[in-house]
Amino acid sequence: MNETISLITNHRSVRSYTDEPVPGDDIRRAVEAGRMASTSSATQSYCLLHITRPGERQALAELCGPQQHIAACGAFFIVCGDTRRHRLLARRAGLRYDARLEAFLLAVIDATLFAQNLVLAFESMGYGICYIGGLRSNLPRIDRLLEIPEGIYPLYGLCVGVPAERPAERPRLNTECVLFEDRYPSDEHILRLADEYDARAPDWSARMVRKFTEPRRTDVGPYYRAKGADFA
Ligand SMILES: Cc1cc2nc3c(=O)[nH]c(=O)nc-3n(C[C@H](O)[C@H](O)[C@H](O)COP(=O)(O)O)c2cc1C
């Protein structure tokens, strides 16, 4: 164990925060660290929207759930894939931006590597965080609220603040469930390990079956397409 591994393994999602704000200097420091994440061919196709207007924070708290921690946390952000910069550069060069699935994936991957480094930087300063996938429950309305331009893909929100709780650790899949040597194991092996995990994380298999067999957030694809993504 070293300090970095201990920071990473101490992560908990925090949903209850004190009233303390997150100073701008701390935000800048975390973003500066986040920016140093690896990035595919230095494309850096992401941006971070810091939502500072209280009325918009409250509206987002409703539209993302409702999830009151969005209004109550010290600072709230939206992590976005950003292909707009590259689109503008292509347009200025008189060329057509080729926005196929690879460009979308690059943006999602780069944004997520940035976000997780940003999170670790905040956690290293003593802040708690909670990612907000609930953002994708209402993308068209959030888009109108925040006037998101073409080429920007809001992916998830991020609450940051001084923790007012220390949640219990949520058990993860065992290392044997995710680390394989050379070849992917048999289906029987995968299912047996999942059953073992259910003993520590009750109902996990049943929740996953529900999550991935019932249609959810069916407007997400059309929304990103409308923002300029091409999934061809
Ligand atoms: C992309 C993403 C979206 C998430 N969305 C939400 C959310 O909308 N609301 C929430 O309370 N937690 C959300 N979470 C937090 C997860 O529920 C949490 O990470 C998971 O249950 C494991 O718990 P832990 O982070 O405390 O270890 C999200 C996490 C991720 C990675």
PDBQT file of the ligand as one rigid body, heavy atoms in Angstrom, charges set to zero:
ROOT
HETATM    1  C1  LIG A 301     -20.872   7.275 -14.356  1.00  0.00    +0.000 C 
HETATM    2  C2  LIG A 301     -21.488   7.161 -12.979  1.00  0.00    +0.000 A 
HETATM    3  C3  LIG A 301     -22.747   7.662 -12.755  1.00  0.00    +0.000 A 
HETATM    4  C4  LIG A 301     -23.303   7.634 -11.467  1.00  0.00    +0.000 A 
HETATM    5  N1  LIG A 301     -24.518   8.208 -11.252  1.00  0.00    +0.000 NA
HETATM    6  C5  LIG A 301     -24.978   8.332  -9.996  1.00  0.00    +0.000 A 
HETATM    7  C6  LIG A 301     -26.163   9.092  -9.745  1.00  0.00    +0.000 A 
HETATM    8  O1  LIG A 301     -26.821   9.611 -10.659  1.00  0.00    +0.000 OA
HETATM    9  N2  LIG A 301     -26.545   9.252  -8.465  1.00  0.00    +0.000 N 
HETATM   10  C7  LIG A 301     -25.861   8.719  -7.409  1.00  0.00    +0.000 A 
HETATM   11  O2  LIG A 301     -26.264   8.933  -6.267  1.00  0.00    +0.000 OA
HETATM   12  N3  LIG A 301     -24.741   7.972  -7.613  1.00  0.00    +0.000 NA
HETATM   13  C8  LIG A 301     -24.274   7.789  -8.877  1.00  0.00    +0.000 A 
HETATM   14  N4  LIG A 301     -23.100   7.104  -9.119  1.00  0.00    +0.000 N 
HETATM   15  C9  LIG A 301     -22.353   6.528  -7.993  1.00  0.00    +0.000 C 
HETATM   16  C10 LIG A 301     -22.450   4.996  -7.973  1.00  0.00    +0.000 C 
HETATM   17  O3  LIG A 301     -23.733   4.640  -7.526  1.00  0.00    +0.000 OA
HETATM   18  C11 LIG A 301     -21.347   4.469  -7.043  1.00  0.00    +0.000 C 
HETATM   19  O4  LIG A 301     -20.081   4.804  -7.572  1.00  0.00    +0.000 OA
HETATM   20  C12 LIG A 301     -21.441   2.947  -6.885  1.00  0.00    +0.000 C 
HETATM   21  O5  LIG A 301     -22.652   2.584  -6.252  1.00  0.00    +0.000 OA
HETATM   22  C13 LIG A 301     -20.280   2.417  -6.027  1.00  0.00    +0.000 C 
HETATM   23  O6  LIG A 301     -20.272   3.061  -4.766  1.00  0.00    +0.000 OA
HETATM   24  P1  LIG A 301     -18.996   3.868  -4.269  1.00  0.00    +0.000 P 
HETATM   25  O7  LIG A 301     -18.656   4.899  -5.299  1.00  0.00    +0.000 OA
HETATM   26  O8  LIG A 301     -19.410   4.491  -2.939  1.00  0.00    +0.000 OA
HETATM   27  O9  LIG A 301     -17.872   2.884  -4.071  1.00  0.00    +0.000 OA
HETATM   28  C14 LIG A 301     -22.565   7.050 -10.395  1.00  0.00    +0.000 A 
HETATM   29  C15 LIG A 301     -21.295   6.515 -10.656  1.00  0.00    +0.000 A 
HETATM   30  C16 LIG A 301     -20.770   6.564 -11.926  1.00  0.00    +0.000 A 
HETATM   31  C17 LIG A 301     -19.397   5.999 -12.175  1.00  0.00    +0.000 C 
ENDROOT
TORSDOF 0
